[in-house]
């Protein structure tokens, strides 16, 4: 009987070790696939008109991570700073305008129908507040069937104070 107990304990022990090894086994990293186009059709159309609107006066960068434009102010509490950083690290601007010295002039958002959703409106309010607190001009355009570069330019210049 004692012999059977020892065998049972050994089997249970081996099963536990096996289960631990299976759980701890590293899985190979998940592969990636290439995204064929950086823009949706409406973003591409707007980009072309935006480029015509700003000409050689500004550089346009697309899909810029918000944390590359906005950083939290210094704080003694590192976790508070990290929390604020994380809020912008996972967001991006559709376009960022820079001058000839690559100084950020403005962030541009192209608002499609998704901006009517509650979660997007909450995100938009946060981004507007963050830009305002950092002194970054945020210019919003609604998606449209077409754009007039001259009108885009006027709106940009009006918002950046030129």
N, C-alpha and C positions, 0 to 999 in steps of 0.2 A: 504494500500500500504506500509506504514511504517512497518507494522507487517510482511509483506512478505520479506522486505529488511532485517529485523532483523533475520528472519529464514534463509535466504540465507547466511548472514554473519556467522551465527552460523554453518551452514552446511559446509561452506568453511573453517572456523576455525577448525572444527572437522576433516575434511579431511586432512588439513595440519598437525595437531597433529598426526593423524593416520599415515600419510606418514613418518613423522619424527621418530615415534616409530618403524615403520617397517625398516627404514634405519639404525637406531641405534641398533636394536636388534642384540645381539651377536649370531654369528653362532657357532655351536659346532666345536671344532677343528677337522681338517681332520685327520683321522686315518692313520696308517702306516702299511706296510706289510714287512715281513722279506725278506731280500735278501738271497737266498739259498746258494750262493757261493760268496766268497769275490773276487775271481780271475776269469778272463776269462780263457779259455782253454790255450791260448798262455802264459798268465801271470803265470798260475800255472806251466806249463812246464818249463818256464824260472826260476821260483822260485826254483824248485827242483834242477836244474842244478847249480843255483847260490849258493844254500845251500851246494852242494857238493864242489863247487869251494872255498868257504870261510871256510868250515869246522867249527871248534870250535874257530877259531881265531876272528871272527866277529859275531855280532848279526845282523840279518836282520829284519827290520821292514817294513811292507808293507802299501802302501796307506797312507803315512804320509802327513798331511797338511803342505803346504809350510811355513805357518806362525809359525809352530813349529820348523822350521829349520832356517828360515830367518826372521829377524826383521828389520824394518827401523832404521837407525841411529837416535839418539836423535835430535830433532828439537825444536826450540823455538815456532814455529808455530804449534800448536796442530792439526789443520785441515790438514796441509801438511803431518804430520806424519800419521794421520788416513787414509788419501788418499793412502799413500804408503803401509800401513798395509793392507788395503782392497784389494789392487792388489794381494797380496800373500795369503790372507786369504781364497780365494775361489779356490785356486789351490792346487794340491797335487803332491808329488813325488811317482813314482811307488814303489820304495824301498829306504830305507836309511840304510847304513851300520854304525854300531857303534862298537867301540873297547870294551874291557873287562870292562872299566870304564863307558861305555855307552856314551862316547864322540863321537860326529858325525864325521865320517871319510869321508863319501862321500854320495852323492845322486845319485841314478841310475834311468835312464829313459829307458823304453823299447819302442822303436819306431816302431809302426805298420804302416799300410798304411794310417791311418788317419793323420799322421804327414806330409803328402804331401799336405794337405788342407791349404789354405792361413791363416785361423784363427788359426790353430795349429802352423803353422810356426811363426806367430806373437807371440803366447804364448811361443813357444820354445825359440825365441830370447830374450824375456823378462826374462824368467827363467835363461837362460845362463848368461845374463848380471847381474841379481840379485845374482846368485851364485858366479860369478867372483868378484863382488864388496864386497861380504861378506867373500870371501876366502874359499868357500865351493867347493870341487871337485865335478863336475857333470860328470858322466860317462853315455854315451849313447850306447845302444846296439840295433841293428835292430832285429826284430822278425825273426826267422828262423825255419825251420822244426826240427832242432836239434841243440844242443850246446855241446861244448867240455869243461867240467869244468876246465881243465888245461888252456885252452885258455882264458876263462873268468877270471880266477885267475890272469893270466899274465897281462891282460888288466887292471884289478882293481889295482894291485900293481904298474903298470906303472903310473897310474893316481893319485894315492895317495902318490907317492914318496917313496915307500918301495923297 
